[in-house]
Amino acid sequence: MHLIRARSEALDVVNLRLDWEEQRLATWGARGQVLEQLQTFICLATWSTTIYDDEAEPTTENVSGVSRTPETMFPNILSLSARARRRKRAEDIAAAVQEFGSRLHSFRKNAFPLPGATLDKMIDTSSKKIPDVLLDEQDKLENESEPLDSIDKFIPALQSQWKK
């Protein structure tokens, strides 16, 4: 009977180990996707003066200096097409914020906690010591994913550059 219990425990630990490996790999993959989406968002949301580059011919300023209105000094910034492009970019960024927030929330609530919980269950189930390699790998995953916890303040700061 003792051998059956020992084999049953060994099979339970192996099953938990396989679950942990799958979850760990899925979490690394989800983390990579979050970082890729973050990089894409940063490229989209980084403020640039190129939004004001008008496709139309630039207007010529009155050389005599008589007409020094904002419209003549900054024609591209005040043009309707530049405003429309800026408004469109702000809408695109707002949509990207929603999409990124959803992916980040899913990562934090679904993918990230699973391997840790499975490893804890493996520690509780096994009568033998869990190899340090597994514990080190879990620590690495948690340490590498920790910076994503503070990104909630960074994303709105980038988005705010495009608000009126």
C-alpha positions in Angstrom: 0.0 0.0 0.0 2.9 2.3 0.8 4.3 1.9 -2.7 0.9 2.7 -4.3 0.7 5.9 -2.3 4.3 6.9 -3.2 3.6 6.3 -6.9 0.3 8.2 -6.7 2.1 11.1 -5.1 4.9 11.0 -7.7 2.3 11.0 -10.5 0.5 13.9 -8.9 3.7 15.9 -8.7 4.6 15.0 -12.3 1.2 16.1 -13.4 1.5 19.4 -11.5 5.0 19.9 -13.0 3.7 19.5 -16.5 0.8 21.9 -15.7 3.4 24.4 -14.3 5.6 24.1 -17.4 2.7 24.7 -19.7 1.5 27.7 -17.7 5.0 29.1 -17.3 5.5 29.0 -21.1 2.1 30.5 -21.7 2.8 33.3 -19.2 6.2 34.1 -20.9 4.3 34.2 -24.2 1.6 36.4 -22.9 4.2 38.7 -21.3 6.0 39.0 -24.7 2.7 39.9 -26.4 2.0 42.6 -23.8 5.5 44.0 -24.4 5.0 44.0 -28.2 1.7 45.7 -27.8 3.3 48.2 -25.5 6.0 49.0 -28.0 3.4 49.5 -30.7 1.4 51.8 -28.4 4.5 53.8 -27.6 5.3 54.3 -31.3 1.7 55.4 -31.9 1.4 57.7 -28.8 4.7 59.4 -28.9 4.1 63.0 -29.6 5.6 64.4 -32.8 5.4 67.6 -34.8 5.0 65.6 -37.9 1.3 65.5 -37.2 1.3 69.1 -38.3 3.0 68.6 -41.6 0.4 69.6 -44.1 0.1 67.7 -47.4 -0.9 71.0 -49.1 1.5 73.7 -50.2 2.6 75.8 -47.3 1.3 79.4 -47.3 3.7 82.2 -47.9 4.1 84.7 -45.1 3.8 88.4 -45.8 7.4 89.5 -46.1 6.7 93.1 -45.1 5.6 91.9 -41.6 2.2 93.6 -41.9 0.2 90.4 -41.5 1.6 88.7 -38.4 -1.5 86.8 -37.3 -1.3 83.3 -35.8 -2.7 81.9 -39.0 0.2 83.3 -41.1 2.8 82.5 -38.5 1.7 78.9 -37.8 -0.4 77.9 -40.8 0.2 74.1 -40.5 -0.6 74.0 -36.8 -3.9 75.8 -37.1 -5.0 74.2 -40.4 -8.2 72.1 -40.3 -6.5 69.1 -41.8 -3.8 69.2 -39.0 -6.5 69.4 -36.4 -8.4 66.5 -38.0 -5.2 64.4 -38.1 -4.5 65.2 -34.5 -8.1 64.3 -33.5 -7.9 61.1 -35.5 -4.6 60.2 -33.8 -6.1 60.9 -30.4 -9.0 58.6 -31.2 -6.6 55.9 -32.4 -4.6 56.2 -29.2 -7.8 56.0 -27.0 -8.7 52.8 -28.8 -5.2 51.4 -28.3 -5.3 52.3 -24.6 -8.5 50.3 -24.2 -7.1 47.3 -26.1 -3.8 47.4 -24.2 -5.5 47.8 -20.9 -7.7 44.8 -21.6 -4.6 42.7 -22.6 -2.7 43.8 -19.5 -5.7 43.1 -17.2 -6.0 39.6 -18.8 -2.3 39.0 -18.2 -2.4 40.0 -14.6 -5.6 38.2 -13.7 -5.5 35.1 -15.9 -2.0 34.2 -17.1 0.4 35.5 -14.5 -1.0 33.9 -11.3 -1.4 30.4 -12.7 2.2 29.1 -12.6 2.8 30.5 -9.1 -0.4 28.8 -7.8 0.5 25.5 -9.5 4.1 25.6 -8.1 2.6 26.3 -4.6 0.4 23.3 -5.0 3.4 21.2 -6.1 5.3 22.3 -3.0 2.3 21.3 -0.8 1.8 18.0 -2.6 5.3 16.7 -2.7 7.1 15.1 0.2 10.4 15.8 -1.5 12.1 19.2 -2.0 11.2 21.0 -5.2 14.3 21.6 -7.3 15.8 25.1 -6.9 15.8 25.4 -10.7 12.0 25.5 -10.7 11.9 28.0 -7.9 14.5 30.2 -9.7 12.5 30.0 -12.9 9.3 31.1 -11.1 11.2 33.9 -9.4 12.6 35.0 -12.8 9.2 35.1 -14.3 7.8 37.1 -11.4 10.7 39.6 -11.5 10.6 40.1 -15.2 6.8 40.7 -15.1 6.9 43.0 -12.1 7.5 46.2 -14.1 4.2 45.7 -15.9 2.5 46.5 -12.6 3.6 50.1 -12.7 2.6 50.8 -16.3 -0.9 52.0 -15.4 0.5 55.5 -14.8 2.7 55.6 -17.9 0.0 54.8 -20.5 -2.4 57.6 -19.5 0.6 60.0 -19.4 1.4 59.2 -23.1 -2.2 59.5 -24.0 -2.6 62.9 -22.3 -0.2 64.4 -24.8 -2.8 64.1 -27.5 -5.7 65.5 -25.5 -6.9 69.1 -26.1 
